[in-house]
Amino acid sequence: MIRKYLIPVLAIAGILFAIFTVVRGSKPVPAAPPVSKPARAPFASYVAGAGIVEASTENISIGTPVGNLVDEIFVKVGDEVRAGAPLFKLRDKVTQAELQEKKAALELAQSKLERLRGLPRPEDVPPLEAKVREAEASLDDQKNQLRLWESVTDPRAVSQEELSRKKFAVQVAEARLEAARAELSLLKAGAWKEDLRVAGAEVRAARAACQQIEADLERRTIRAPVDGEVLQVKIRLGEYAQPGPLATPLMILGNVEDLYVRVDIDENDAWRVKPGARAEASVRGNADLRTPLDFVRLEPFVIPKKSLTGESTERVDTRVLQVLYRFQLRDFPVYVGQQMDVFIEADALDRQNANPAPASSEHSDPGKGGGR
């Protein structure tokens, strides 16, 4: 009974279920609706590209010329700063000590120079003048004794040895008088010109050493290069600030009163972009948020594309021409670093000079570049 009826029924049921499964699985899967409405070009003929919002001064990566620990941070994200305003300060205790040492050396050199310029001191002259008078009196005394010995007529009463000694004493007194007069003249002449030059050079060298240390101290206070807004702060108190270019800047600064859009145009469409052409941008995620753009400049150097969209179809070997446009921020909800879809007006594509791939949709994806 089981073999005669049940097994055939189960076989037929399995076949029907298999047919149902195959038929149901062969139906096409409906396309998922887009997360947001795609941007639409406002021009009949256009070139599309992906744009990156940046500050009008470009995004300035703030670094430090010397490495040390961070002692003070004067700003926070969102602060408006003026050019020259301090952003953060590095530890400088050792440099401050070196500055004090150099200032002491400068003070010593200046004192030495002033001492030389002040020569002769009034109180130094009277002692030397008295020494000259003493030498003159001693010479007169020796000459007087010599005359007395020479006035004796009896040669037996005068020893020739004593007479020679008196003559030599007169010569010694004369030499002492000349030395005293020369010493007085040297004192009254003041400092030697070459000594003043040497002392002046020592002062300049000491002053230059102080200025060098002061400049080193100034380098430890990092200041804003332009007027702008602090966009990012990636340094904390006590952290070591490494000098040189970094993958993650210590701070990012830029002027955001006017924003720039840096548009990447595929090199295949670069020939269609004309300086001053009209352009319009829409915000990624909300195509209804649109703004006209003002042409700033075209950078006439094709570079490898860096601002990739992350799609699996993106070619990393694409080369692009970069065009900069300006727009005013006002109440437009867009931020530095955000991507925008940009459409640039272009002349109608000449089919004889260019053979673009046929578009599968109404317009090309701005993130990949392209145009009509």
Secondary structure, DSSP 8 states (H G I E B T S, - for coil): -IIIIIHHHHHHHHHHHHHHHHHHHTS-------SS-----SSSSEEEEEEEEEETT--EEE--SS-EEEEEE---TT-EE-TT-EEEEE--HHHHHHHHHHHHHHHHHHHHHHHHHT-S-GGGHHHHHHHHHHHHHHHHHHHHHHHHHHH---GGGS-HHHHHHHHHHHHHHHHHHHHHHHHHHHHHH-S-HHHHHHHHHHHHHHHHHHHHHHHHHHHTEEE-SSSEEEEEE---TT-EE--S--SS-SEEEE--SEEEEEEEEETTTGGG--TT--EEEEETTEEEEEEEEEEEEEEEEEEE-------TT--TT-EEEEEEEEEE-TT----TT-EEEEEEE-----TTT------SSSS--TTT-EE-
